Amino acid sequence: MSSDAHVGADAHAACSLRIQLLGGFRVWVGDEPIPEKAWSLRKAAAIVKLLALSPTRSLHREVLLDTLWPDLEPDAAGNNLRYALYIARRAFPSPSPFLALTGETIALTPPLIVSEAQIGEIFDKVAQVIRAVA
């Protein structure tokens, strides 16, 4: 790997993450938008949305399983979660510091900026996301 490529990877790691939830789902790393086609799996985008809406920017895997696949057996839901996380990780530039798994917790790591003034509307959006993916 050339030193220029390494510097580029470090620059991605230092960039901020911006997520737009209102008026359509969009994600930027620094000033670069992640293309819509990167979110080829709706549940991968839903994981990022749910994490962004969580006050701690993290959720226990059981919460994601129960929210996104409430009718599946635990093994099948777990397989679906692993695949959705794989797709979500691939959406971000590599190496990505933005999606972290620690034990049973999945988190969006700082710095994160959720765009738009969402304070009054955030609870409505959480309900919409849960209804859309359930």
C-alpha positions as CSV (number, residue, x, y, z in Angstrom):
1,M,0.0,0.0,0.0
2,S,1.4,3.4,-0.9
3,S,1.8,6.0,1.8
4,D,-0.8,8.2,0.0
5,A,-3.4,5.4,0.2
6,H,-2.7,5.0,4.0
7,V,-3.1,8.7,4.5
8,G,-6.5,8.5,2.7
9,A,-7.6,5.7,5.0
10,D,-6.6,7.7,8.0
11,A,-8.5,10.7,6.7
12,H,-11.7,8.6,6.5
13,A,-11.3,7.5,10.1
14,A,-11.0,11.2,11.2
15,C,-14.1,12.3,9.3
16,S,-17.4,13.0,10.8
17,L,-20.5,11.0,10.1
18,R,-23.7,12.8,9.2
19,I,-27.1,11.1,8.9
20,Q,-30.2,12.7,7.5
21,L,-33.4,11.0,8.6
22,L,-36.1,13.5,7.8
23,G,-37.0,14.0,4.2
24,G,-35.3,10.8,3.1
25,F,-32.4,8.7,4.5
26,R,-28.9,10.0,3.5
27,V,-25.5,9.4,5.0
28,W,-22.3,11.4,4.5
29,V,-18.8,10.6,5.7
30,G,-17.2,14.0,5.9
31,D,-18.4,15.8,2.8
32,E,-18.8,12.7,0.7
33,P,-22.3,11.2,0.4
34,I,-22.7,7.4,0.6
35,P,-24.6,6.4,-2.6
36,E,-28.1,5.2,-2.2
37,K,-27.2,1.9,-3.9
38,A,-24.8,1.2,-1.0
39,W,-27.9,0.6,1.1
40,S,-29.0,-2.3,-1.1
41,L,-30.6,-4.0,1.9
42,R,-33.4,-2.1,3.6
43,K,-32.7,-3.7,7.0
44,A,-29.0,-2.5,6.8
45,A,-30.3,1.1,6.5
46,A,-32.8,0.4,9.2
47,I,-30.1,-0.6,11.6
48,V,-28.2,2.7,11.0
49,K,-31.4,4.6,11.4
50,L,-32.3,2.9,14.7
51,L,-28.8,3.4,16.0
52,A,-28.9,7.1,15.0
53,L,-32.2,7.6,16.8
54,S,-31.0,5.9,20.0
55,P,-29.9,8.4,22.6
56,T,-26.7,6.4,23.3
57,R,-26.2,5.7,19.5
58,S,-26.1,2.0,20.5
59,L,-28.5,-0.9,20.9
60,H,-28.3,-4.4,22.3
61,R,-28.5,-7.0,19.5
62,E,-31.7,-8.4,21.1
63,V,-33.4,-5.1,20.6
64,L,-32.5,-5.1,16.9
65,L,-33.6,-8.7,16.5
66,D,-36.9,-8.1,18.2
67,T,-37.5,-4.9,16.2
68,L,-36.4,-6.0,12.8
69,W,-37.3,-9.7,12.8
70,P,-40.0,-10.1,15.5
71,D,-41.6,-13.2,13.9
72,L,-38.4,-15.2,13.2
73,E,-36.7,-17.9,15.3
74,P,-33.7,-16.5,17.2
75,D,-31.2,-18.4,14.9
76,A,-32.8,-17.1,11.7
77,A,-33.0,-13.6,13.1
78,G,-29.4,-13.7,14.2
79,N,-28.3,-14.8,10.7
80,N,-30.3,-11.9,9.2
81,L,-28.7,-9.4,11.6
82,R,-25.2,-10.6,10.7
83,Y,-25.9,-10.2,7.0
84,A,-27.6,-6.8,7.5
85,L,-24.5,-5.6,9.5
86,Y,-22.2,-6.9,6.8
87,I,-24.1,-4.8,4.2
88,A,-24.2,-1.8,6.5
89,R,-20.4,-2.0,7.1
90,R,-19.8,-2.3,3.4
91,A,-21.7,0.9,2.8
92,F,-19.1,2.9,4.8
93,P,-15.6,3.6,3.4
94,S,-13.1,1.1,4.5
95,P,-11.7,1.1,7.1
96,S,-14.7,2.4,8.9
97,P,-14.7,3.4,12.5
98,F,-18.4,4.2,12.4
99,L,-20.1,0.9,13.1
100,A,-18.8,-1.0,16.1
101,L,-19.7,-4.3,17.7
102,T,-18.8,-4.8,21.3
103,G,-20.0,-8.0,22.9
104,E,-23.8,-7.9,22.4
105,T,-23.9,-4.2,21.6
106,I,-24.0,-2.5,18.2
107,A,-23.1,1.2,18.1
108,L,-22.5,4.1,15.8
109,T,-19.3,5.6,17.1
110,P,-18.6,9.3,17.3
111,P,-18.4,11.8,15.9
112,L,-22.0,11.7,14.7
113,I,-24.1,14.5,13.5
114,V,-27.8,13.8,12.9
115,S,-28.8,16.6,10.6
116,E,-31.8,18.8,10.9
117,A,-33.6,20.0,14.0
118,Q,-35.2,16.7,15.0
119,I,-36.0,17.2,18.7
120,G,-39.8,17.6,18.3
121,E,-40.0,15.0,15.5
122,I,-37.7,12.3,16.7
123,F,-40.2,10.1,18.5
124,D,-42.5,10.1,15.5
125,K,-39.6,9.0,13.3
126,V,-38.7,6.2,15.6
127,A,-42.3,4.9,15.4
128,Q,-42.2,5.2,11.5
129,V,-38.9,3.3,11.2
130,I,-40.2,0.5,13.4
131,R,-43.4,0.2,11.5
132,A,-41.6,0.3,8.1
133,V,-39.2,-2.5,9.0
134,A,-41.5,-4.7,11.0
